Amino acid sequence: MRGFKRWMLVTPIALSVIGIAVANGNPVAADEAEAAVADAQALVKQAEAERALWTSAEDALRKARRALQEGDRAMAVEQARIARKQAELGIAQKSYPLFR
């Protein structure tokens, strides 16, 4: 369990660092940002269909769409990555044993 807690702490930090690197590095292409948002949207829909959607995934996808509309492609990619990861975790959580 210690490893899982550590992982839950490190993941948001790593995603933030990636977002900063993307924002400060090379500009993100429009098609790359649109593809990232579309990919995240597909995974969020899958999580919703499996009744495993986390609200954090939904919120991140909403922020990604808004950033894409506003032209902030780096933020759109960052939020799409967060939405994708949160949707993956929601789906993975379904395989965990139930508490009794």
Phi and psi restraints in degrees (value plus and minus 20) as a CYANA .aco file:
   2 ARG   PHI     -81.4   -41.4
   2 ARG   PSI     -60.0   -20.0
   3 GLY   PHI     -83.3   -43.3
   3 GLY   PSI     -59.2   -19.2
   4 PHE   PHI     -85.7   -45.7
   4 PHE   PSI     -63.8   -23.8
   5 LYS   PHI     -83.5   -43.5
   5 LYS   PSI     -60.7   -20.7
   6 ARG   PHI     -83.5   -43.5
   6 ARG   PSI     -61.9   -21.9
   7 TRP   PHI     -83.2   -43.2
   7 TRP   PSI     -59.6   -19.6
   8 MET   PHI     -87.0   -47.0
   8 MET   PSI     -44.6    -4.6
   9 LEU   PHI    -102.9   -62.9
   9 LEU   PSI     -59.8   -19.8
  10 VAL   PHI     -95.5   -55.5
  10 VAL   PSI     -53.9   -13.9
  11 THR   PHI     -78.2   -38.2
  11 THR   PSI     -71.5   -31.5
  12 PRO   PHI     -81.6   -41.6
  12 PRO   PSI     -55.2   -15.2
  13 ILE   PHI     -85.4   -45.4
  13 ILE   PSI     -64.7   -24.7
  14 ALA   PHI     -83.0   -43.0
  14 ALA   PSI     -62.0   -22.0
  15 LEU   PHI     -84.0   -44.0
  15 LEU   PSI     -56.5   -16.5
  16 SER   PHI     -85.5   -45.5
  16 SER   PSI     -62.9   -22.9
  17 VAL   PHI     -82.8   -42.8
  17 VAL   PSI     -61.4   -21.4
  18 ILE   PHI     -82.0   -42.0
  18 ILE   PSI     -63.9   -23.9
  19 GLY   PHI     -81.8   -41.8
  19 GLY   PSI     -61.0   -21.0
  20 ILE   PHI     -86.1   -46.1
  20 ILE   PSI     -62.0   -22.0
  21 ALA   PHI     -83.3   -43.3
  21 ALA   PSI     -60.7   -20.7
  22 VAL   PHI     -86.1   -46.1
  22 VAL   PSI     -62.0   -22.0
  23 ALA   PHI     -87.4   -47.4
  23 ALA   PSI     -55.5   -15.5
  24 ASN   PHI    -112.1   -72.1
  24 ASN   PSI     -37.7     2.3
  25 GLY   PHI    -109.2   -69.2
  25 GLY   PSI    -161.8  -121.8
  26 ASN   PHI     -86.7   -46.7
  26 ASN   PSI     124.2   164.2
  27 PRO   PHI     -85.1   -45.1
  27 PRO   PSI     128.0   168.0
  28 VAL   PHI    -105.6   -65.6
  28 VAL   PSI     113.1   153.1
  29 ALA   PHI     -90.0   -50.0
  29 ALA   PSI     130.2   170.2
  30 ALA   PHI     -82.0   -42.0
  30 ALA   PSI     -61.9   -21.9
  31 ASP   PHI     -88.7   -48.7
  31 ASP   PSI     -51.8   -11.8
  32 GLU   PHI     -85.9   -45.9
  32 GLU   PSI     -63.0   -23.0
  33 ALA   PHI     -85.8   -45.8
  33 ALA   PSI     -63.0   -23.0
  34 GLU   PHI     -84.4   -44.4
  34 GLU   PSI     -58.8   -18.8
  35 ALA   PHI     -86.1   -46.1
  35 ALA   PSI     -60.3   -20.3
  36 ALA   PHI     -84.1   -44.1
  36 ALA   PSI     -61.9   -21.9
  37 VAL   PHI     -88.4   -48.4
  37 VAL   PSI     -60.9   -20.9
  38 ALA   PHI     -84.4   -44.4
  38 ALA   PSI     -59.9   -19.9
  39 ASP   PHI     -84.2   -44.2
  39 ASP   PSI     -63.8   -23.8
  40 ALA   PHI     -84.7   -44.7
  40 ALA   PSI     -59.4   -19.4
  41 GLN   PHI     -83.4   -43.4
  41 GLN   PSI     -60.5   -20.5
  42 ALA   PHI     -83.7   -43.7
  42 ALA   PSI     -61.6   -21.6
  43 LEU   PHI     -90.5   -50.5
  43 LEU   PSI     -55.6   -15.6
  44 VAL   PHI     -85.4   -45.4
  44 VAL   PSI     -60.2   -20.2
  45 LYS   PHI     -82.8   -42.8
  45 LYS   PSI     -58.7   -18.7
  46 GLN   PHI     -83.9   -43.9
  46 GLN   PSI     -64.5   -24.5
  47 ALA   PHI     -82.8   -42.8
  47 ALA   PSI     -58.8   -18.8
  48 GLU   PHI     -86.0   -46.0
  48 GLU   PSI     -60.4   -20.4
  49 ALA   PHI     -84.5   -44.5
  49 ALA   PSI     -52.3   -12.3
  50 GLU   PHI    -108.6   -68.6
  50 GLU   PSI     -14.4    25.6
  51 ARG   PHI      36.3    76.3
  51 ARG   PSI      24.6    64.6
  52 ALA   PHI    -150.9  -110.9
  52 ALA   PSI       1.5    41.5
  53 LEU   PHI     -99.7   -59.7
  53 LEU   PSI     106.2   146.2
  54 TRP   PHI    -109.1   -69.1
  54 TRP   PSI     125.0   165.0
  55 THR   PHI     -84.8   -44.8
  55 THR   PSI     -47.9    -7.9
  56 SER   PHI     -86.3   -46.3
  56 SER   PSI     -53.2   -13.2
  57 ALA   PHI     -88.6   -48.6
  57 ALA   PSI     -62.8   -22.8
  58 GLU   PHI     -83.3   -43.3
  58 GLU   PSI     -63.3   -23.3
  59 ASP   PHI     -84.1   -44.1
  59 ASP   PSI     -63.6   -23.6
  60 ALA   PHI     -84.8   -44.8
  60 ALA   PSI     -58.5   -18.5
  61 LEU   PHI     -85.2   -45.2
  61 LEU   PSI     -61.0   -21.0
  62 ARG   PHI     -80.7   -40.7
  62 ARG   PSI     -63.7   -23.7
  63 LYS   PHI     -85.7   -45.7
  63 LYS   PSI     -57.3   -17.3
  64 ALA   PHI     -84.0   -44.0
  64 ALA   PSI     -64.2   -24.2
  65 ARG   PHI     -82.4   -42.4
  65 ARG   PSI     -63.5   -23.5
  66 ARG   PHI     -83.5   -43.5
  66 ARG   PSI     -63.8   -23.8
  67 ALA   PHI     -83.5   -43.5
  67 ALA   PSI     -58.2   -18.2
  68 LEU   PHI     -84.8   -44.8
  68 LEU   PSI     -61.2   -21.2
  69 GLN   PHI     -85.6   -45.6
  69 GLN   PSI     -54.4   -14.4
  70 GLU   PHI    -103.0   -63.0
  70 GLU   PSI     -26.4    13.6
  71 GLY   PHI      69.5   109.5
  71 GLY   PSI     -13.8    26.2
  72 ASP   PHI    -109.6   -69.6
  72 ASP   PSI      62.5   102.5
  73 ARG   PHI     -88.1   -48.1
  73 ARG   PSI     -55.0   -15.0
  74 ALA   PHI     -83.7   -43.7
  74 ALA   PSI     -63.1   -23.1
  75 MET   PHI     -87.4   -47.4
  75 MET   PSI     -56.4   -16.4
  76 ALA   PHI     -82.1   -42.1
  76 ALA   PSI     -63.5   -23.5
  77 VAL   PHI     -85.7   -45.7
  77 VAL   PSI     -63.2   -23.2
  78 GLU   PHI     -81.8   -41.8
  78 GLU   PSI     -67.3   -27.3
  79 GLN   PHI     -88.9   -48.9
  79 GLN   PSI     -53.3   -13.3
  80 ALA   PHI     -85.5   -45.5
  80 ALA   PSI     -58.5   -18.5
  81 ARG   PHI     -84.7   -44.7
  81 ARG   PSI     -60.5   -20.5
  82 ILE   PHI     -84.9   -44.9
  82 ILE   PSI     -65.5   -25.5
  83 ALA   PHI     -80.3   -40.3
  83 ALA   PSI     -62.8   -22.8
  84 ARG   PHI     -82.5   -42.5
  84 ARG   PSI     -66.5   -26.5
  85 LYS   PHI     -84.3   -44.3
  85 LYS   PSI     -62.2   -22.2
  86 GLN   PHI     -86.2   -46.2
  86 GLN   PSI     -56.6   -16.6
  87 ALA   PHI     -87.4   -47.4
  87 ALA   PSI     -61.3   -21.3
  88 GLU   PHI     -80.7   -40.7
  88 GLU   PSI     -62.2   -22.2
  89 LEU   PHI     -86.3   -46.3
  89 LEU   PSI     -58.4   -18.4
  90 GLY   PHI     -82.6   -42.6
  90 GLY   PSI     -62.6   -22.6
  91 ILE   PHI     -86.3   -46.3
  91 ILE   PSI     -62.8   -22.8
  92 ALA   PHI     -84.2   -44.2
  92 ALA   PSI     -51.7   -11.7
  93 GLN   PHI     -84.2   -44.2
  93 GLN   PSI     -45.7    -5.7
  94 LYS   PHI     -82.9   -42.9
  94 LYS   PSI     -44.9    -4.9
  95 SER   PHI    -106.0   -66.0
  95 SER   PSI     -24.5    15.5
  96 TYR   PHI     -91.3   -51.3
  96 TYR   PSI     130.7   170.7
  97 PRO   PHI     -90.1   -50.1
  97 PRO   PSI     128.0   168.0
  98 LEU   PHI     -94.7   -54.7
  98 LEU   PSI     128.1   168.1
  99 PHE   PHI    -102.1   -62.1
  99 PHE   PSI     124.3   164.3
